[in-house]
Amino acid sequence: MVLELVIQGGFTINIEQIETFMYVSLTGNFSKSAEFLYISQPSVSTRIKSLENEIGYKLFNRNGNNVTLTKAGERFLPFAKSAWQNIQDGISSIQQKDCTTEGDLGISTILTASVYILPNLINEFYEKYPRIKLGVKTGHSLNVVDMILSREVPLGISRSVSHPQIETIHLLDDEMGLVIYPGHHLFSKSTVTVEEIEKEKLVLFNQGSIDWTLISNAFTSIGGKPNVVIEVDNIELAKHMIKRRMGIGILPRLSIEEELKTNKLHIAQINNLPKLHRPFQLIHLKDTKIEGVLKTFVDFIVEKVQS
């Protein structure tokens, strides 16, 4: 059943059109929106075209694979979000009152996501769906992939994954920057040069890690060489060493949000260095049906992370 809204003036708009409009405006891409909505790209195009025909205005400028909102689309977006949220709140209210959404769900996640992404999200999820029981297993990216391939869990949170049996849904890109402690002569700077970094003692991830490879390749690409004095195997240890003024370091912004709020650490951009991004993805087997409590969780995570 498709829920339709009959708008004053004779317009008939269904919720699927509103949902699709919001995802396209968010991603700027029909293919990516189709991935999030678990439908085909032609279906996305059809929904948007039908919505535009119903309203009588063009909502997107098409430029190859990328699309941008028109002026009419920009004006319509906040009202579409409001309508969608009202419907979702109404459904959630019914579900919470009657406790109709229930079940068990196991997920696997890399350690970084378990520490810096999931705690607040899981807290909100439990408030909204108190009768869905989550089981969370942590490990490195390869562990997460193995748990998906062995069907130990149906869903994982990982870094970039390329595997013929696995489907991915992009969640976010966490940018890395130079993290500096108070009192350091670079603490007040918003940008630093590679040459300045090379003169400083650097706390870095151990060789062979994904983060070390990312940082090392970036420096190598411009002929730079960081002065690494301490190598560690996890973000929290690196962060504590920086706080103890044992050196400065390159860390993901996501890991120091609390310290930034309290001015206990500072993060600066690095001039001339290729941008350092750490992607996070939801992953599942291609033959996994995204339905029931699994779909409830996936939709919740995607909406919260990308809103």
Backbone torsions as a table, in degrees:
resi	resn	phi	psi	omega
1	MET	NA	133.7	178.5
2	VAL	-106.8	120.3	-179.9
3	LEU	-76.1	126.4	-178.3
4	GLU	-115.4	146.3	175.6
5	LEU	-111.8	125.7	176.1
6	VAL	-97.2	110.4	-174.0
7	ILE	-91.5	149.6	176.6
8	GLN	-53.6	131.8	-177.3
9	GLY	104.9	-3.5	174.7
10	GLY	96.2	1.9	178.9
11	PHE	-72.1	138.5	174.0
12	THR	-120.7	114.1	-176.6
13	ILE	-123.7	131.5	177.7
14	ASN	-99.2	160.5	-175.1
15	ILE	-63.9	-32.5	177.9
16	GLU	-61.3	-38.4	178.1
17	GLN	-65.2	-42.6	179.0
18	ILE	-62.8	-46.1	-179.7
19	GLU	-60.2	-45.1	-179.5
20	THR	-65.4	-41.6	177.0
21	PHE	-57.4	-43.3	-178.8
22	MET	-65.5	-42.8	-179.6
23	TYR	-66.9	-40.0	178.8
24	VAL	-66.1	-39.8	178.6
25	SER	-65.5	-31.4	-179.5
26	LEU	-76.2	-45.4	-174.0
27	THR	-89.9	-25.6	-175.6
28	GLY	68.1	23.6	-173.8
29	ASN	-156.4	127.4	-179.3
30	PHE	-67.8	-39.7	-177.7
31	SER	-65.5	-44.4	-180.0
32	LYS	-65.5	-37.8	177.9
33	SER	-64.3	-40.1	177.9
34	ALA	-61.6	-37.6	178.3
35	GLU	-62.7	-45.6	-179.7
36	PHE	-65.7	-35.9	-174.5
37	LEU	-90.0	-5.7	-179.5
38	TYR	60.8	39.8	175.4
39	ILE	-132.2	174.6	-179.6
40	SER	-81.2	159.9	177.6
41	GLN	-62.7	-41.5	176.1
42	PRO	-58.5	-33.4	177.8
43	SER	-65.9	-38.0	176.3
44	VAL	-62.1	-47.8	-179.9
45	SER	-59.8	-41.1	-179.6
46	THR	-64.5	-43.5	179.9
47	ARG	-62.9	-43.8	-179.4
48	ILE	-66.4	-42.5	179.9
49	LYS	-62.7	-42.3	179.4
50	SER	-64.1	-39.9	178.5
51	LEU	-64.7	-44.1	179.1
52	GLU	-63.2	-40.8	179.0
53	ASN	-64.3	-39.8	-178.1
54	GLU	-67.4	-43.0	-179.0
55	ILE	-75.9	-34.6	-178.8
56	GLY	92.0	13.6	179.4
57	TYR	-135.8	147.8	174.5
58	LYS	-78.5	125.8	-175.7
59	LEU	-98.1	-22.1	-178.0
60	PHE	-132.6	144.5	167.5
61	ASN	-91.7	124.3	-179.9
62	ARG	-94.9	130.5	176.5
63	ASN	-140.1	85.4	-176.0
64	GLY	65.7	-127.9	179.6
65	ASN	-80.2	-16.3	-176.7
66	ASN	-100.7	145.4	178.6
67	VAL	-133.2	150.2	176.7
68	THR	-131.8	153.9	179.9
69	LEU	-69.3	138.8	169.9
70	THR	-78.9	175.4	176.4
71	LYS	-59.4	-40.3	177.8
72	ALA	-64.7	-39.5	178.7
73	GLY	-63.8	-40.2	178.7
74	GLU	-63.5	-38.9	179.5
75	ARG	-70.8	-33.9	-176.6
76	PHE	-77.2	-29.5	-171.6
77	LEU	-55.0	-50.9	-177.5
78	PRO	-62.4	-31.5	178.6
79	PHE	-73.9	-35.8	176.2
80	ALA	-64.5	-42.6	178.4
81	LYS	-61.7	-42.2	-179.5
82	SER	-63.2	-44.6	179.6
83	ALA	-63.2	-44.0	-179.2
84	TRP	-64.0	-44.2	-178.7
85	GLN	-65.1	-38.5	178.4
86	ASN	-61.9	-42.2	178.6
87	ILE	-64.2	-46.0	-179.2
88	GLN	-62.7	-41.2	178.4
89	ASP	-63.1	-39.0	178.5
90	GLY	-64.6	-43.4	178.9
91	ILE	-64.5	-43.7	179.9
92	SER	-62.1	-38.6	179.9
93	SER	-61.5	-42.9	178.9
94	ILE	-65.7	-45.0	-177.5
95	GLN	-63.6	-42.3	-179.4
96	GLN	-67.9	-38.5	-178.7
97	LYS	-66.1	-43.4	-176.3
98	ASP	-96.9	-5.5	-179.1
99	CYS	54.2	43.7	-176.6
100	THR	-82.3	-20.5	-180.0
101	THR	-96.9	109.0	-177.7
102	GLU	-150.0	161.2	179.4
103	GLY	148.4	179.3	178.7
104	ASP	-111.6	145.4	178.7
105	LEU	-145.8	125.7	175.6
106	GLY	-103.8	136.5	176.5
107	ILE	-133.4	157.3	174.0
108	SER	-119.4	150.3	-177.0
109	THR	-150.8	149.7	173.1
110	ILE	-69.8	156.6	-174.2
111	LEU	-58.4	-41.0	-177.5
112	THR	-59.0	-46.4	-179.5
113	ALA	-66.3	-35.4	-179.1
114	SER	-66.4	-27.7	-177.9
115	VAL	-91.2	-41.8	-168.5
116	TYR	-108.4	-14.2	-177.2
117	ILE	-113.8	-48.6	-168.1
118	LEU	-74.7	-37.4	-172.5
119	PRO	-52.2	-51.5	-179.8
120	ASN	-67.0	-37.9	-179.1
121	LEU	-66.6	-42.1	-179.9
122	ILE	-66.0	-37.0	177.1
123	ASN	-60.2	-46.2	178.3
124	GLU	-65.6	-38.0	-179.0
125	PHE	-63.5	-43.5	179.6
126	TYR	-65.6	-35.1	177.3
127	GLU	-64.5	-35.3	-177.0
128	LYS	-85.2	-36.3	-177.5
129	TYR	-128.6	74.5	-174.0
130	PRO	-65.7	-15.7	-177.0
131	ARG	-105.0	12.0	170.9
132	ILE	-100.7	119.6	-178.7
133	LYS	-96.8	122.2	-179.4
134	LEU	-99.6	139.4	170.4
135	GLY	-118.9	120.9	-173.9
136	VAL	-114.3	126.4	175.6
137	LYS	-115.7	137.7	-177.1
138	THR	-114.3	157.9	178.1
139	GLY	178.2	-174.5	175.0
140	HIS	-79.3	171.0	-176.3
141	SER	-53.2	-43.7	-179.2
142	LEU	-64.5	-36.5	177.1
143	ASN	-62.7	-42.7	-179.2
144	VAL	-63.0	-45.0	178.9
145	VAL	-61.6	-43.5	179.8
146	ASP	-61.2	-39.4	179.9
147	MET	-66.5	-32.0	176.7
148	ILE	-71.7	-47.2	-177.2
149	LEU	-64.2	-33.6	-179.9
150	SER	-85.5	0.8	-178.9
151	ARG	61.6	26.1	175.5
152	GLU	-67.1	-36.1	174.4
153	VAL	-137.8	153.8	-179.0
154	PRO	-87.3	-13.5	-172.7
155	LEU	-143.4	141.8	177.8
156	GLY	-137.1	160.4	171.8
157	ILE	-118.7	122.0	-172.3
158	SER	-145.5	178.7	169.3
159	ARG	-78.1	-168.5	180.0
160	SER	-58.2	128.6	-179.2
161	VAL	-126.0	133.5	174.7
162	SER	-128.5	105.4	-177.7
163	HIS	-149.5	135.8	-175.2
164	PRO	-61.7	-21.2	-178.2
165	GLN	-97.5	-4.5	-171.9
166	ILE	-113.5	135.3	174.6
167	GLU	-99.6	141.6	-178.7
168	THR	-121.8	148.8	173.8
169	ILE	-128.2	116.4	-177.4
170	HIS	-67.9	131.8	178.0
171	LEU	-100.8	-59.5	-177.3
172	LEU	-163.2	163.0	172.7
173	ASP	-113.4	118.8	178.5
174	ASP	-97.0	116.0	-176.9
175	GLU	-80.7	140.0	177.9
176	MET	-98.6	148.9	179.6
177	GLY	-148.7	176.4	179.9
178	LEU	-80.7	119.5	-177.4
179	VAL	-100.0	128.3	-170.9
180	ILE	-129.4	141.6	-179.6
181	TYR	-89.6	155.9	178.7
182	PRO	-60.0	141.0	-179.4
183	GLY	94.5	-17.9	176.1
184	HIS	-71.6	146.3	-175.1
185	HIS	-67.2	-13.6	176.9
186	LEU	-98.4	0.7	-170.5
187	PHE	-58.6	-36.6	-175.2
188	SER	-87.0	-3.2	-175.4
189	LYS	-85.6	137.9	178.0
190	SER	-86.8	-24.0	176.4
191	THR	-136.3	146.9	177.2
192	VAL	-133.0	159.4	178.8
193	THR	-96.5	160.6	176.4
194	VAL	-61.5	-37.6	180.0
195	GLU	-61.4	-38.3	177.8
196	GLU	-66.1	-39.8	-179.4
197	ILE	-65.6	-39.7	-177.0
198	GLU	-62.0	-20.4	-179.9
199	LYS	-87.8	-8.0	-174.0
200	GLU	-104.0	153.8	173.1
201	LYS	-72.9	129.3	-173.1
202	LEU	-118.4	132.0	171.3
203	VAL	-95.0	123.8	-172.7
204	LEU	-136.8	160.0	175.7
205	PHE	-66.8	152.9	-176.3
206	ASN	-68.2	153.0	-178.3
207	GLN	-61.6	141.3	-178.9
208	GLY	98.9	-18.1	177.9
209	SER	-76.5	159.8	179.0
210	ILE	-61.6	-42.0	-177.9
211	ASP	-67.1	-40.7	177.7
212	TRP	-60.5	-44.8	179.8
213	THR	-61.6	-42.2	179.6
214	LEU	-61.1	-47.8	-178.0
215	ILE	-69.7	-45.3	-178.7
216	SER	-60.5	-43.7	179.7
217	ASN	-64.0	-36.1	179.3
218	ALA	-65.1	-45.0	178.6
219	PHE	-66.5	-42.3	-179.4
220	THR	-61.3	-35.6	-177.4
221	SER	-63.3	-22.1	179.3
222	ILE	-115.9	13.3	177.2
223	GLY	75.6	20.8	-179.2
224	GLY	-95.2	163.3	179.1
225	LYS	-145.7	106.6	-179.3
226	PRO	-69.0	148.5	179.4
227	ASN	-91.5	83.4	-175.6
228	VAL	-83.0	119.4	-179.8
229	VAL	-106.6	-23.0	179.4
230	ILE	-138.6	132.0	174.0
231	GLU	-113.4	134.1	-179.1
232	VAL	-129.1	167.9	-176.6
233	ASP	-111.0	7.0	176.3
234	ASN	-154.1	157.0	-173.5
235	ILE	-66.3	-42.8	-176.3
236	GLU	-61.3	-40.8	178.2
237	LEU	-64.3	-43.4	177.9
238	ALA	-60.7	-41.9	-178.9
239	LYS	-63.1	-43.8	-179.2
240	HIS	-67.1	-34.8	178.0
241	MET	-67.6	-37.6	177.1
242	ILE	-66.3	-41.9	177.4
243	LYS	-60.3	-32.4	179.6
244	ARG	-85.7	10.0	174.1
245	ARG	63.8	34.1	177.2
246	MET	-86.5	-6.6	178.8
247	GLY	159.5	175.4	172.1
248	ILE	-103.8	169.8	-175.7
249	GLY	-155.2	171.4	177.2
250	ILE	-110.1	112.9	-175.3
251	LEU	-131.5	159.0	174.6
252	PRO	-70.4	140.3	-179.3
253	ARG	-59.5	-35.8	-178.2
254	LEU	-56.2	-30.4	-174.2
255	SER	-81.1	-11.4	-175.7
256	ILE	-125.5	21.6	-178.0
257	GLU	-57.4	-43.9	-179.0
258	GLU	-65.3	-41.2	179.7
259	GLU	-67.2	-31.9	177.7
260	LEU	-68.0	-38.9	-179.2
261	LYS	-64.0	-35.2	-176.8
262	THR	-98.5	5.1	177.3
263	ASN	63.9	25.5	177.2
264	LYS	-82.9	-20.2	174.8
265	LEU	-141.8	159.9	178.9
266	HIS	-130.9	146.1	177.6
267	ILE	-121.8	135.1	-178.2
268	ALA	-125.7	148.5	174.4
269	GLN	-78.7	151.6	-178.9
270	ILE	-107.0	115.5	-179.8
271	ASN	-66.7	144.6	172.8
272	ASN	69.6	-4.7	178.0
273	LEU	-95.2	134.5	176.4
274	PRO	-52.8	141.2	-178.1
275	LYS	-61.0	137.9	-178.6
276	LEU	-103.3	111.3	-179.0
277	HIS	-118.8	139.5	174.5
278	ARG	-112.1	103.0	-178.8
279	PRO	-78.3	144.9	172.6
280	PHE	-119.4	137.8	-178.1
281	GLN	-133.2	149.8	162.3
282	LEU	-85.7	136.4	179.6
283	ILE	-130.0	146.2	175.8
284	HIS	-156.9	161.6	176.8
285	LEU	-65.6	145.0	-177.2
286	LYS	-62.6	-27.3	-179.4
287	ASP	-91.4	6.2	177.8
288	THR	-77.3	128.7	177.2
289	LYS	-83.5	121.1	179.5
290	ILE	-85.5	93.2	-176.8
291	GLU	-150.7	169.8	178.0
292	GLY	61.7	-139.1	-177.3
293	VAL	-66.5	-27.5	177.4
294	LEU	-64.6	-45.6	177.8
295	LYS	-64.9	-38.9	177.9
296	THR	-57.8	-44.9	-178.6
297	PHE	-69.7	-44.6	-179.7
298	VAL	-60.9	-48.1	179.9
299	ASP	-60.4	-40.4	-178.8
300	PHE	-64.6	-48.7	-177.6
301	ILE	-62.7	-47.2	-179.2
302	VAL	-60.9	-44.7	-179.3
303	GLU	-62.7	-45.5	-175.7
304	LYS	-69.2	-43.0	-176.1
305	VAL	-71.2	-36.3	-173.0
306	GLN	-100.7	2.4	179.3
307	SER	-81.4	NA	NA
